[in-house]
Amino acid sequence: MARNANPSFDEALARLAHRVRDVFDGPHDNRFYDVMARLLGQAAFKKGAASSLMSLEKRREILNVYEAENEALKARFLPHQAAGPLFPLPCADDVIEKTDAEQLSDDIAMLTRTVYALAARTEGRRD
């Protein structure tokens, strides 16, 4: 089975990480995510490509802001790539709309998985 070369972390985990910025030494410090990936395994990673972190409008707005730079990068480094933009415009299927309550529920589920993984690991060491 092929592995994703650059997997994304679960969005609940990303929101939780945003709340504990004090565990990071800087913008390139990935130790938190490394620890969580070892602890949770595949549960630390996102399933599917759709995202709830940004609205469809916000995603399109960002691509629009960087359109000229992306065209220049494509022309310079990927001249043989098919016609069209470097990054296609996202569509409705690329976005999952969640209420604040749904996101909070996901966050609580992620915390519960983490506590369970820690408890299971601790119990396993007692044997």
Residue pairs with C-beta under 8 A, 6 or more apart in sequence:
4 45
7 45
7 46
8 45
8 46
9 17
9 33
9 36
9 37
9 44
9 45
9 46
10 43
10 44
10 45
10 46
10 47
10 110
11 46
11 51
11 52
11 53
11 106
12 103
12 106
12 107
12 109
12 110
13 33
13 36
13 40
13 44
13 110
14 53
15 103
15 107
16 107
16 110
16 111
17 23
17 24
17 32
17 33
20 32
23 31
23 32
24 31
24 32
25 31
33 44
36 44
36 114
37 44
37 45
39 114
39 117
39 118
39 121
40 113
40 114
40 117
43 113
43 117
49 94
50 93
50 94
50 95
50 96
51 94
51 95
51 96
52 95
52 96
52 97
52 98
52 103
54 62
54 95
55 95
55 97
56 90
56 91
56 92
56 94
56 95
59 90
59 94
59 95
60 89
60 90
63 70
63 85
63 87
63 89
63 90
67 85
70 85
70 86
70 87
71 85
71 86
73 86
74 81
74 85
74 86
78 86
98 106
